[in-house]
Amino acid sequence: MVVDPRWLLPVEPAVVHLAAGFRQVVTVEDNAGPGGFGDAVARALRRERCVVALRTVDLGAEFVRQGSRTDLLQTCGVDVDGIVDAVRRGTARPGDNM
């Protein structure tokens, strides 16, 4: 399931309610991670005592060299391959070869 919340704050209670029905939640943002949407979702989940694995795919906090948007997203893992990798790493169980 994909949810586009359309805004950062406040995290819509429906997002937390939906998250409770899944084993893993992955947030994706083309922005720096610290203080971003993933952090806001993590706070909302904790506040509601919703226990679900949360993984955030973002640009990180490091300096990103200049380049095309496509190249920057790929370099930071915020492209299709990076998102798929994050989902696979989050769903891997001990002993899985993902």
Sequence and secondary structure as in RCSB ss.txt:
>XXXX:A:sequence
MVVDPRWLLPVEPAVVHLAAGFRQVVTVEDNAGPGGFGDAVARALRRERCVVALRTVDLGAEFVRQGSRTDLLQT
CGVDVDGIVDAVRRGTARPGDNM
>XXXX:A:secstr
     SSSSS  HHHHHHHTTSSEEEEE SS STTSHHHHHHHHHHHTT   EEEEE   SS   S  HHHHHHH
HT SHHHHHHHHHHHH  TT   
